[in-house]
Amino acid sequence: MLSDTQPVGHLKNIGPTVAQRLLEIGVKTRKDLDAVGAVAAYRHMSANHPGKHLPVCYYLYSLEGALRDQHWNEIPEEVKRSLQKQVAK
């Protein structure tokens, strides 16, 4: 079980680059990420780095997987499709 106070850099799927980009948008802990949600966090990170393409599988799915405490590739396909639709809006 994950602690709400666990730093984002210690969550599953979150490497140093994603952790730094989360910190840039004020997401420091699992609780912060949960409050913002994977889709909004992805959008904020993308907005912070407009010149860079942030691959969905490396960012959006990783964020969702961090919240679920599972590898991003284990997220059900219907959830991935839903996340993609939300980001596309």
PANU-780969 format. One record per atom (N, C-alpha, C): residue in one letter; chain; residue number from 0; x, y, z; atom name. Coordinates in steps of 0.2 Angstrom, whole numbers, padded with zeros to 4 digits, m for minus. Example, Ala and Ser with C-alpha at 12.3 -4.5 7.8 and 13.67 -1.06 7.14 Angstrom:
2
a_A_0_0066_m0028_0039_N;
a_A_0_0062_m0022_0039_CA;
a_A_0_0066_m0016_0039_C;
s_A_1_0064_m0011_0035_N;
s_A_1_0068_m0005_0036_CA;
s_A_1_0064_0000_0039_C;
//
This chain:
89
m_A_0_0004_m0006_0000_N;
m_A_0_0000_0000_0000_CA;
m_A_0_0004_0006_0000_C;
l_A_1_0003_0011_m0004_N;
l_A_1_0007_0017_m0005_CA;
l_A_1_0004_0022_0000_C;
s_A_2_0009_0026_0003_N;
s_A_2_0007_0031_0007_CA;
s_A_2_0006_0038_0003_C;
d_A_3_0001_0041_0005_N;
d_A_3_m0001_0048_0002_CA;
d_A_3_0005_0053_0002_C;
t_A_4_0009_0052_0007_N;
t_A_4_0015_0057_0007_CA;
t_A_4_0021_0054_0003_C;
q_A_5_0020_0049_0000_N;
q_A_5_0026_0046_m0004_CA;
q_A_5_0028_0051_m0009_C;
p_A_6_0034_0053_m0010_N;
p_A_6_0037_0058_m0015_CA;
p_A_6_0035_0055_m0022_C;
v_A_7_0034_0059_m0027_N;
v_A_7_0032_0056_m0034_CA;
v_A_7_0038_0052_m0037_C;
g_A_8_0044_0054_m0035_N;
g_A_8_0050_0051_m0038_CA;
g_A_8_0051_0044_m0035_C;
h_A_9_0047_0042_m0030_N;
h_A_9_0047_0035_m0028_CA;
h_A_9_0041_0031_m0030_C;
l_A_10_0037_0034_m0034_N;
l_A_10_0031_0030_m0036_CA;
l_A_10_0033_0026_m0042_C;
k_A_11_0030_0020_m0043_N;
k_A_11_0031_0016_m0049_CA;
k_A_11_0030_0020_m0055_C;
n_A_12_0034_0018_m0060_N;
n_A_12_0034_0021_m0067_CA;
n_A_12_0037_0028_m0067_C;
i_A_13_0038_0031_m0062_N;
i_A_13_0041_0038_m0062_CA;
i_A_13_0048_0039_m0061_C;
g_A_14_0051_0040_m0067_N;
g_A_14_0059_0041_m0067_CA;
g_A_14_0060_0049_m0065_C;
p_A_15_0067_0050_m0065_N;
p_A_15_0069_0057_m0064_CA;
p_A_15_0066_0062_m0068_C;
t_A_16_0066_0061_m0074_N;
t_A_16_0063_0067_m0079_CA;
t_A_16_0056_0068_m0077_C;
v_A_17_0052_0063_m0077_N;
v_A_17_0044_0064_m0075_CA;
v_A_17_0044_0067_m0068_C;
a_A_18_0048_0064_m0063_N;
a_A_18_0047_0067_m0057_CA;
a_A_18_0049_0075_m0057_C;
q_A_19_0054_0077_m0060_N;
q_A_19_0056_0084_m0061_CA;
q_A_19_0050_0088_m0064_C;
r_A_20_0047_0085_m0069_N;
r_A_20_0042_0089_m0072_CA;
r_A_20_0035_0089_m0068_C;
l_A_21_0034_0084_m0064_N;
l_A_21_0029_0084_m0059_CA;
l_A_21_0030_0090_m0054_C;
l_A_22_0036_0090_m0051_N;
l_A_22_0038_0095_m0046_CA;
l_A_22_0037_0102_m0049_C;
e_A_23_0039_0103_m0056_N;
e_A_23_0038_0109_m0059_CA;
e_A_23_0031_0112_m0059_C;
i_A_24_0026_0107_m0059_N;
i_A_24_0019_0109_m0059_CA;
i_A_24_0016_0109_m0052_C;
g_A_25_0020_0108_m0047_N;
g_A_25_0018_0108_m0040_CA;
g_A_25_0016_0101_m0037_C;
v_A_26_0017_0096_m0041_N;
v_A_26_0015_0089_m0038_CA;
v_A_26_0021_0086_m0035_C;
k_A_27_0021_0085_m0029_N;
k_A_27_0026_0083_m0025_CA;
k_A_27_0025_0076_m0022_C;
t_A_28_0019_0074_m0020_N;
t_A_28_0018_0068_m0017_CA;
t_A_28_0012_0064_m0021_C;
r_A_29_0011_0058_m0019_N;
r_A_29_0006_0054_m0022_CA;
r_A_29_m0001_0057_m0021_C;
k_A_30_m0002_0060_m0015_N;
k_A_30_m0008_0063_m0014_CA;
k_A_30_m0009_0069_m0018_C;
d_A_31_m0004_0073_m0020_N;
d_A_31_m0004_0078_m0025_CA;
d_A_31_m0006_0076_m0032_C;
l_A_32_m0003_0070_m0034_N;
l_A_32_m0005_0067_m0040_CA;
l_A_32_m0012_0065_m0040_C;
d_A_33_m0014_0062_m0035_N;
d_A_33_m0021_0059_m0035_CA;
d_A_33_m0026_0065_m0035_C;
a_A_34_m0024_0071_m0032_N;
a_A_34_m0029_0077_m0032_CA;
a_A_34_m0029_0080_m0039_C;
v_A_35_m0024_0080_m0043_N;
v_A_35_m0024_0083_m0049_CA;
v_A_35_m0026_0078_m0054_C;
g_A_36_m0024_0072_m0054_N;
g_A_36_m0026_0066_m0059_CA;
g_A_36_m0021_0066_m0064_C;
a_A_37_m0021_0060_m0067_N;
a_A_37_m0016_0059_m0072_CA;
a_A_37_m0017_0063_m0078_C;
v_A_38_m0023_0064_m0081_N;
v_A_38_m0024_0068_m0087_CA;
v_A_38_m0022_0075_m0086_C;
a_A_39_m0025_0078_m0080_N;
a_A_39_m0023_0085_m0079_CA;
a_A_39_m0015_0086_m0078_C;
a_A_40_m0012_0082_m0075_N;
a_A_40_m0005_0082_m0074_CA;
a_A_40_m0001_0082_m0080_C;
y_A_41_m0003_0077_m0085_N;
y_A_41_m0001_0076_m0091_CA;
y_A_41_m0001_0083_m0095_C;
r_A_42_m0007_0086_m0095_N;
r_A_42_m0009_0092_m0099_CA;
r_A_42_m0004_0098_m0096_C;
h_A_43_m0004_0098_m0089_N;
h_A_43_0000_0104_m0086_CA;
h_A_43_0008_0103_m0088_C;
m_A_44_0010_0097_m0088_N;
m_A_44_0017_0095_m0090_CA;
m_A_44_0018_0097_m0097_C;
s_A_45_0013_0095_m0102_N;
s_A_45_0014_0097_m0109_CA;
s_A_45_0014_0104_m0110_C;
a_A_46_0010_0108_m0106_N;
a_A_46_0009_0115_m0107_CA;
a_A_46_0016_0118_m0104_C;
n_A_47_0019_0115_m0100_N;
n_A_47_0025_0118_m0097_CA;
n_A_47_0031_0117_m0102_C;
h_A_48_0030_0112_m0106_N;
h_A_48_0036_0111_m0111_CA;
h_A_48_0033_0110_m0118_C;
p_A_49_0030_0116_m0121_N;
p_A_49_0027_0116_m0127_CA;
p_A_49_0031_0114_m0133_C;
g_A_50_0037_0115_m0133_N;
g_A_50_0042_0113_m0138_CA;
g_A_50_0043_0105_m0138_C;
k_A_51_0041_0102_m0133_N;
k_A_51_0043_0094_m0133_CA;
k_A_51_0036_0090_m0134_C;
h_A_52_0037_0085_m0137_N;
h_A_52_0032_0080_m0137_CA;
h_A_52_0032_0075_m0131_C;
l_A_53_0027_0075_m0127_N;
l_A_53_0028_0070_m0121_CA;
l_A_53_0024_0064_m0123_C;
p_A_54_0027_0059_m0125_N;
p_A_54_0024_0052_m0127_CA;
p_A_54_0019_0050_m0122_C;
v_A_55_0013_0048_m0124_N;
v_A_55_0007_0046_m0120_CA;
v_A_55_0009_0040_m0116_C;
c_A_56_0013_0035_m0119_N;
c_A_56_0014_0029_m0115_CA;
c_A_56_0020_0031_m0109_C;
y_A_57_0024_0035_m0110_N;
y_A_57_0029_0037_m0105_CA;
y_A_57_0027_0042_m0100_C;
y_A_58_0022_0046_m0102_N;
y_A_58_0019_0051_m0097_CA;
y_A_58_0012_0049_m0094_C;
l_A_59_0007_0049_m0098_N;
l_A_59_0001_0048_m0096_CA;
l_A_59_0000_0042_m0093_C;
y_A_60_0002_0036_m0096_N;
y_A_60_0001_0030_m0094_CA;
y_A_60_0005_0029_m0087_C;
s_A_61_0011_0032_m0087_N;
s_A_61_0015_0031_m0081_CA;
s_A_61_0012_0034_m0075_C;
l_A_62_0009_0040_m0077_N;
l_A_62_0006_0044_m0071_CA;
l_A_62_0000_0040_m0069_C;
e_A_63_m0004_0037_m0073_N;
e_A_63_m0010_0033_m0071_CA;
e_A_63_m0008_0026_m0067_C;
g_A_64_m0002_0023_m0070_N;
g_A_64_0000_0018_m0067_CA;
g_A_64_0003_0019_m0060_C;
a_A_65_0006_0025_m0059_N;
a_A_65_0009_0027_m0052_CA;
a_A_65_0003_0028_m0047_C;
l_A_66_m0003_0030_m0050_N;
l_A_66_m0009_0031_m0045_CA;
l_A_66_m0011_0024_m0043_C;
r_A_67_m0011_0019_m0048_N;
r_A_67_m0013_0012_m0047_CA;
r_A_67_m0008_0008_m0044_C;
d_A_68_m0002_0010_m0043_N;
d_A_68_0004_0006_m0041_CA;
d_A_68_0004_0000_m0045_C;
q_A_69_0004_0001_m0052_N;
q_A_69_0005_m0005_m0057_CA;
q_A_69_0009_m0002_m0063_C;
h_A_70_0013_m0007_m0066_N;
h_A_70_0017_m0005_m0072_CA;
h_A_70_0012_m0002_m0077_C;
w_A_71_0014_0003_m0081_N;
w_A_71_0009_0006_m0086_CA;
w_A_71_0007_0002_m0091_C;
n_A_72_0011_m0004_m0092_N;
n_A_72_0009_m0008_m0098_CA;
n_A_72_0003_m0013_m0095_C;
e_A_73_0002_m0013_m0088_N;
e_A_73_m0003_m0018_m0086_CA;
e_A_73_m0010_m0014_m0085_C;
i_A_74_m0010_m0008_m0087_N;
i_A_74_m0016_m0004_m0087_CA;
i_A_74_m0021_m0007_m0092_C;
p_A_75_m0027_m0009_m0090_N;
p_A_75_m0032_m0011_m0095_CA;
p_A_75_m0032_m0007_m0102_C;
e_A_76_m0033_m0010_m0107_N;
e_A_76_m0034_m0006_m0114_CA;
e_A_76_m0039_m0001_m0114_C;
e_A_77_m0045_m0003_m0111_N;
e_A_77_m0051_0002_m0111_CA;
e_A_77_m0049_0008_m0106_C;
v_A_78_m0045_0007_m0101_N;
v_A_78_m0043_0013_m0097_CA;
v_A_78_m0038_0017_m0101_C;
k_A_79_m0034_0014_m0105_N;
k_A_79_m0029_0018_m0109_CA;
k_A_79_m0033_0022_m0114_C;
r_A_80_m0038_0019_m0118_N;
r_A_80_m0042_0022_m0123_CA;
r_A_80_m0045_0028_m0120_C;
s_A_81_m0048_0027_m0114_N;
s_A_81_m0052_0032_m0110_CA;
s_A_81_m0047_0038_m0109_C;
l_A_82_m0041_0037_m0106_N;
l_A_82_m0036_0042_m0105_CA;
l_A_82_m0034_0046_m0111_C;
q_A_83_m0033_0042_m0117_N;
q_A_83_m0032_0045_m0123_CA;
q_A_83_m0037_0050_m0125_C;
k_A_84_m0043_0048_m0124_N;
k_A_84_m0049_0052_m0126_CA;
k_A_84_m0049_0058_m0122_C;
q_A_85_m0048_0058_m0116_N;
q_A_85_m0048_0063_m0111_CA;
q_A_85_m0043_0068_m0113_C;
v_A_86_m0037_0066_m0115_N;
v_A_86_m0031_0071_m0116_CA;
v_A_86_m0033_0074_m0123_C;
a_A_87_m0036_0071_m0128_N;
a_A_87_m0038_0073_m0134_CA;
a_A_87_m0043_0079_m0134_C;
k_A_88_m0046_0080_m0129_N;
k_A_88_m0052_0085_m0128_CA;
k_A_88_m0049_0092_m0128_C;
//
